[in-house]
């Protein structure tokens, strides 16, 4: 596997994993997730625009690719966040997030069914281990609410479409910060509409909240999203989606070490299985390339 791609995907996942530290502080101000997501995209725009200009990247996107960028922006940020938040209203966040992180399975299935890609035994084993590892984070009692489970799984599916869209729709041709900028613009408009419909938009009423929203934008939308898109360009959708599972692993250790959350042997076992899945997947790619 491409070492740069691995690095970018893992760092992106780690950034996503530590983001809940800031998110929890934002939620303490009574902010709704849709309002938070709107400001995350809005505050990222000046940074992404400045980076694109600094690298002399042309912000104009070729006409044949514009529909694909809109589709990826809607699926990857707006609809995924909407479905995940709907799931949170029916089942607990841990179970919803666990079901959401089944997205590597959806990526693999779509690659096999739609793009006729072949899977070796090592990749199949790595996928089984990854799904098993993620399932260790789940509270099985919450699975009785079919509506919450449906929305959580749907969020994983739309997120998988985001990975495939970057990989298969020729979006890797678009300069990194240009793509990140327009994805943020599309998501920002989507969250604005959702916020107006649900009356969850707000104006930051303190310097502390403004600073927290800015931090969230930089960590998630400027750094994590951009690094993930670069990683997908190097590795493809399957490998990138699997490496993104470092996000829940990071969240577990952040929760235990910083937030003083309860220690769980099942969660630690889940982390071990995910790490084993990544190592086996990397070995499968080495065998394929040799």
Number of C-alpha atoms within 10 A of each C-alpha: 15 11 11 13 22 22 15 24 32 23 20 26 28 20 21 24 24 20 20 16 16 14 17 12 15 21 14 9 13 8 18 17 19 24 20 22 26 27 23 26 28 21 21 26 23 13 16 24 17 13 17 20 14 9 10 10 15 12 16 11 15 9 8 9 14 14 12 17 24 16 15 25 25 23 24 25 25 25 19 26 23 21 21 25 21 19 28 19 13 17 23 16 17 15 25 30 23 22 28 26 28 26 27 27 21 21 25 25 17 18 18 13 10 9 11 10 11 10 13 12 11 18 22 17 15 24 23 15 21 28 23 17 26 25 19 20 23 20 15 10 10 16 17 10 12 13 14 25 23 17 25 31 24 20 31 28 24 25 27 28 23 25 26 22 21 25 21 17 14 14 20 18 12 19 17 19 26 21 24 25 25 21 25 27 19 20 27 25 16 20 30 22 15 18 20 13 10 12 13 17 22 14 9 14 9 9 9 13 18 16 13 17 26 17 19 26 25 20 20 23 27 25 19 24 24 21 25 26 28 24 28 23 21 21 22 19 26 25 25 27 29 27 31 25 28 24 21 25 24 18 20 23 19 18 18 14 12 9 11 10 12 9 13 13 9 14 20 17 16 24 24 16 21 27 21 17 27 23 14 20 26 20 16 20 16 11 11 9 8 5
